[in-house]
C-alpha cells in the first residue's frame, strides 16, 4: 500500500490545516447529511487554496481511495464550482471543516444553495415546458396503446417535475439519494411532502395517467402563480389532454 493509498481523512485534515496555502476545507456527500452515513461512505473533501498559492498538496490532486476523495481547487475555481452544474446541490449542503477567510467559505456555500430570482424564473420556464412535453407524450402513448413508451415518458417527466419544483423555490434539486432527506428537513412550500413523494413514486413505477393528470393540475396552479402561465398557454388545446 502506497503512502497516498493509506492517507486517512483525519491525517489529511491535519496536514491541510497546517498548510497556510489552504484557505478552506469543505466536506460534501453522505458525511455532510445527518443520518445518511453507511459503512461504505467515504470522505469527499474540497481543498480550497488561496489563488496563486504554492503548496506541495497539489501532488494529491485527483486523490481517490475507498476512504478519501480530494478535489483541490483555487478559491476562484471554488466560487464557480457548480454554478451551474451537478455539483451545486452537493456544495449547497456541504459542511465547512476549515474557513480561514472569516466566514467567506460558508458564504460561498450559502450562495450556491439559492438560485437568483432571474436564474430561477428562466430555469423554471424551460423545466416546465420539458415536464409538459414528457407528460403529453406519456398520456398520448397510453391513449394509443404504447404502454412501455407511456411509462418511460412518465418517468422522464418526474425528473423535470422535481427540478421545476425546486427551481420555483429557488433551490438546486437534490440528487435522488438525498431527495427524501431534503424534503423531510426542508419541505417545498405549498406541497405535502408525503403526497408528493407518493405521486412521484407511483407515476415513475406505473405511468398511470390519472395521477399524472392530478399532479399536473397542482403544478399548473403553482406555475401560473409564479408567472409562468405563458409557457403553458403556448400548448393551446393540448393542455386538455394533460388536465384531469
C-alpha positions in Angstrom: 0.0 0.0 0.0 1.4 3.4 -1.0 1.5 6.4 1.3 -1.3 8.1 -0.7 -3.5 4.9 -0.5 -3.1 4.8 3.2 -3.8 8.6 3.7 -6.8 8.9 6.1 -9.3 11.8 6.3 -8.2 12.8 9.8 -4.5 12.7 8.7 -5.2 14.8 5.7 -7.2 17.4 7.5 -4.3 17.8 10.0 -1.9 18.1 7.1 -4.0 20.7 5.3 -4.8 22.7 8.4 -1.1 23.2 8.9 -0.6 24.5 5.4 -1.2 28.3 5.1 -2.0 27.9 1.4 -5.2 26.1 2.3 -8.0 28.7 3.0 -10.8 26.2 3.2 -11.8 22.6 3.6 -15.4 21.6 2.7 -16.9 18.1 3.3 -19.7 17.0 0.9 -21.7 13.9 0.2 -23.3 11.5 2.7 -21.0 12.6 5.6 -22.5 16.1 5.2 -26.0 14.7 5.6 -27.1 13.6 9.0 -28.3 10.1 9.1 -27.0 9.1 5.6 -23.7 7.7 6.6 -23.1 4.0 5.9 -20.1 1.7 6.3 -19.4 2.4 2.6 -19.4 6.2 3.0 -16.1 7.8 2.1 -15.0 11.4 2.8 -15.5 13.7 -0.2 -13.4 16.8 0.5 -12.9 20.1 -1.3 -9.5 21.6 -0.6 -9.6 25.3 -1.4 -6.3 27.0 -2.0 -5.5 30.7 -2.0 -5.3 32.0 -5.6 -1.8 31.5 -7.0 -0.7 29.8 -3.8 2.2 27.4 -3.9 1.8 24.2 -2.0 3.1 20.6 -2.1 -0.5 19.4 -1.5 -1.2 19.8 -5.3 0.5 16.5 -5.7 -2.7 15.0 -4.3 -5.0 16.5 -6.9 -7.4 13.7 -8.0 -6.6 11.6 -5.0 -9.3 8.9 -4.8 -9.4 5.9 -2.4 -12.2 3.9 -0.7 -11.9 6.3 2.3 -10.9 9.7 0.9 -11.6 11.6 -2.3 -10.0 15.0 -2.7 -10.9 17.9 -5.1 -8.2 20.5 -4.9 -9.1 23.9 -6.4 -8.2 27.6 -6.2 -10.6 30.0 -4.4 -11.7 31.4 -7.7 -12.5 27.9 -9.0 -14.3 27.1 -5.8 -16.6 30.1 -6.2 -17.5 28.9 -9.7 -18.0 25.2 -8.8 -21.5 24.0 -9.6 -22.6 27.4 -10.9 -24.2 25.9 -12.9 -23.7 22.1 -12.8 -24.5 18.9 -11.0 -22.1 19.8 -8.1 -24.3 22.7 -7.0 -26.5 20.6 -4.7 -23.6 18.8 -3.2 -21.9 22.1 -2.2 -25.2 23.6 -1.2 -25.5 21.0 1.6 -21.7 20.7 2.3 -20.1 21.3 5.7 -17.3 23.7 6.4 -14.4 21.9 8.0 -11.9 24.9 7.8 -12.6 28.5 6.9 -9.6 30.9 7.1 -11.5 33.7 5.4 -13.6 34.9 8.2 -16.7 33.1 7.0 -16.3 33.6 3.3 -16.2 29.9 2.6 -19.5 29.5 4.4 -20.9 32.5 2.4 -19.9 30.9 -0.9 -21.7 27.7 0.0 -24.8 29.7 1.1 -24.8 31.4 -2.3 -24.8 28.1 -4.1 -27.8 26.9 -2.1 -30.1 29.6 -3.5 -30.9 30.4 -7.2 -31.1 34.1 -8.1 -34.6 35.3 -9.0 -34.0 35.7 -12.7 -32.0 32.5 -12.8 -34.8 30.6 -11.1 -37.5 32.1 -13.3 -35.8 31.3 -16.6 -34.7 27.8 -15.5 -38.2 27.0 -14.3 -39.7 28.1 -17.6 -37.6 25.6 -19.5 -38.2 22.8 -17.0 -42.0 23.5 -17.1 -42.0 23.1 -20.8 -39.9 19.9 -20.6 -42.2 18.5 -18.0 -45.3 19.2 -20.0 -43.7 17.7 -23.1 -42.9 14.4 -21.4 -46.4 14.3 -19.7 -48.1 15.0 -23.0 -46.1 12.2 -24.7 -46.9 9.8 -21.9 -50.7 10.4 -22.0 -50.7 10.1 -25.8 -48.8 6.9 -25.7 -51.1 5.4 -23.2 -54.1 6.5 -25.2 -52.6 4.9 -28.3 -51.7 1.6 -26.7 -48.0 2.1 -26.3 -47.7 1.2 -22.6 -43.9 0.9 -22.3 -43.4 4.3 -24.1 -46.0 5.8 -21.8 -44.3 4.6 -18.7 -40.9 5.7 -19.9 -42.2 9.2 -20.7 -43.9 9.4 -17.3 -40.7 8.5 -15.6 -38.9 11.2 -17.6 -41.5 13.7 -16.6 -40.8 13.2 -12.9 -37.2 14.3 -13.4 -38.3 17.6 -14.9 -41.0 18.0 -12.4 -38.7 17.7 -9.4 -36.2 20.1 -10.9 -39.1 22.5 -11.6 -40.5 22.4 -8.1 -37.1 23.1 -6.6 -36.4 25.9 -9.1 -39.7 27.5 -8.1 -38.4 27.6 -4.6 -35.0 28.9 -5.9 -33.1 25.8 -4.8 -31.0 23.3 -6.7 -32.6 19.9 -6.9 -31.1 17.3 -4.7 -29.7 14.0 -6.0 -32.2 11.2 -5.9 -30.3 9.7 -3.0 -31.0 12.8 -0.9 -34.5 13.7 -2.1 -36.4 12.3 0.9 -33.7 13.6 3.2 -34.0 17.1 1.7 -37.8 17.2 1.7 -38.0 15.9 5.3 -35.9 18.7 6.5 -36.7 21.5 4.0 -40.2 20.9 2.6 -41.3 22.6 -0.6 -43.7 25.5 0.3 -47.3 24.6 -0.6 -46.6 20.9 -1.2 -47.4 18.0 1.1 -44.1 16.0 1.2 -45.7 12.6 1.7 -48.3 13.1 -1.0 -45.7 14.4 -3.5 -43.3 11.6 -2.9 -46.1 9.1 -3.2 -47.3 10.6 -6.5 -43.7 10.6 -7.9 -43.2 7.0 -6.9 -46.5 5.8 -8.4 -46.1 7.8 -11.7 -42.5 6.6 -12.1 -43.4 3.0 -11.4 -46.6 2.7 -13.3 -47.0 5.6 -15.6 -50.7 5.7 -14.7 -52.5 8.6 -16.4 -54.9 9.6 -13.6 -52.2 10.5 -11.0 -50.2 12.2 -13.8 -53.1 14.5 -14.6 -53.9 15.1 -10.9 -50.2 16.1 -10.4 -50.3 18.4 -13.4 -53.3 20.3 -12.0 -51.3 21.1 -8.9 -48.3 22.1 -11.0 -50.3 24.3 -13.3 -51.6 26.2 -10.3 -48.1 26.7 -8.9 -46.7 27.6 -12.3 -49.3 30.3 -13.0 -48.8 31.7 -9.5 -45.1 32.0 -10.3 -45.8 34.0 -13.6 -45.2 31.0 -15.9 -48.6 30.8 -17.4 -47.4 31.8 -20.8 -45.3 28.6 -21.1 -48.5 26.6 -20.5 -50.7 28.7 -22.7 -48.3 28.0 -25.6 -49.6 24.4 -25.5 -53.1 25.6 -26.5 -55.7 22.9 -26.7 -53.1 20.2 -26.0 -53.5 21.2 -22.3 -56.8 19.4 -22.3 -55.1 16.1 -22.7 -52.9 16.8 -19.6 -55.6 18.1 -17.3 -57.9 15.9 -15.2 
